[in-house]
């Protein structure tokens, strides 16, 4: 009788583990990024999160990720999953990202192939494995032009390129706005 009771208790207490819906986790991740919802986003992570961008690897605890998250949020990003495939613990994703910084430096949404690793129902790592349709020469030229113009015309904003904090992003955003407004006024003067 005792083994039968134990089996009933085991089955009634959820002895069948639920299958983790990895695609829903990825969709929730993108939703949290688009909503700039830090608490929702880090709730999807294990205790720490690894972000790999080609050879560049960064690991953050949840609170340590806040600066990078705030930096990205300043540019009002919109992420979209274009393709998703599940392979074991990993999801292979094609992601489109559009934001003020991308529109200026790349003049188009930024597409990347990414691998999201999910362990025990939480995101363990996100790796950008390939840039899709990335115009490196345009990006580099526009970035150099912006940095040079900012150093000359608004030195108070200097250093924005490498400051991945909220304050650095605000300076970056301001430099783009001033640069674009200056170029618009120059174009108007040349037309007259």
N, C-alpha and C positions, 0 to 999 in steps of 0.2 A: 504494500500500500504506500509506503513512504516514497519509493521511486516514482510512482504515479503522481503523487502530490508535487514532488519536486519538478517533474516535467510540466505539469499544469502551471505552476508558478513561473517557471522559466519561459514558457511560451506566452503567458499573459503579461509578462514584464518586458516584452519586446526582445525575445531571444533571436528574432530574425533582424539582423542589422539593416537599417535603411540604406539604400543606394544613394550616394551623394550625387546630386545633379550638378555636375561641373559646369554645364552650359549656363544654368541659372546663376551660378557663382560668377562667371565671367560677365554675364549681362548686368548683374548687380554691381560689379566692379566698375563697368563703363557708366552705369547710371550714377553712381556715387561721384565719379570724376566729373561728369557733366553737371551735376548739381553742386559741385564744390563742397560736398558733405564729408568732412574729414572723419567724423565719428563713424559714419556708416562704412566708409572705405576701410579704416583700420580694423573695424570689426570683422572684416573678411580675411584679414591676415592672421598667420600664426603669430607667435610672440615676436618674431622678427620677419623682415621681408627682404629678399634679395632682388635687386634690379640689375640686370646685365644688359649692357648695350655694346654689342660686339665683344671686344676684349675688356671693356671697362666694366668692372664689377663693384657694386656698392651694396652694403648690407646695413639696414636700419632697424632699430627697435621702433615700436609704434610711435613713441613721442619724437624720436630722432628724425622720423620721416616728415614731421610737420613743416619744417622749413622748405623742403623741396616741394611739398604739396602746395603750400601757400605761394611759392614762387610761380608754379605752373598756373594756379588759379587766377592770378592777376591778369593773365592774358586771355581770359574767358574762353578756354578750350571747349571744343565740341568733338567728342570721340564717337566713332561708329564702328561696329563690327561688320566688316564686309564679307568675311568668310570664317567659318569655325569648323574644326574637325577634332574629334576626341580620339586620342591614342593612349591607352593605359591611364596613367596618372596625369598625362599632359593634354592640354588643349593647344592646337595649332590655330592661330588666329591671323587674319589680315585685318589691320586696324587703320582707319583713316582718322587723322587728327587735323583739325583746322582751328586756328586761333590768330590773334593779332600779330604775334611774332612770326608765325608761319606765312601769313599773307604778305608780310613785308619781306622776309628773307627768301621765301621760296615761291611766292606768288601763286601758290596752289596748295591744296591739302597735302599733308605729309602722310605717305602710306608706308607701313612697316609690316613685316612678317614677325610674329611674336610667338613664343612658347610660354604658356602659363602652366606652372607645375602646382598641382593641388594635392595636399596630403592631409588626411584626417579631416576632410571637409573645409579646409582653410587654404588660402593661397600661400604657398611657400616661396615661389619666385616667379618673376616675369622677366623674360629675356627677349630683347630685340635681336633677332638673328639675321635680319636683312632689311635694308632700306629698299623699298620698291619705288621706282620712278623718282629717284632723288637727284636733283640737279645741283651737284656739288659746286660747280663753277659759279652758278648764279648765287647760291647761298654764300659762298666765300667772298665774292665780289661785293654783294650788298652789305654783308657784315663789315668788311674792311672800310667800305665807303661810310657807313654809319659811325663806326668807331673814329675814323679820321675826322669827320665833320663834327662829331660831338666834342672831341678833344680840342678842336679849334674854336668852336662856337659856344659850347656849354661845358666847360671843364668841371663844373660842379657835379656833373653827371658821370664823369670819368670813372671807369672801373665797373660799370654796370654789367659788362659782358660775363665776368667771372663770379659775380656776387649772386649766388643762388639762394637768396633769402627774399622775403616779401619786399623789403626795401630795395634790394637790387633789381627785382622785377619791375617795381614802380619806376625806378630810374630808367630802365631799359624801355619801358612803355613810353615814358616822357620823351626820351631821346628819339624814338620812332615818330611820335606825334610832332615834335618840333622840326625834325628833318623833313617830314612830309609836308607840313605847313609851309616851311621855308621854300621847298621845291615848288609847291603850288603857286606861291607868290612870285617866285622867279619866272615860272612859266607864263604867268599873267603879264608880268612886266615885259617879257620878250615878245609877246603877241601884240602889245600896244605900240 
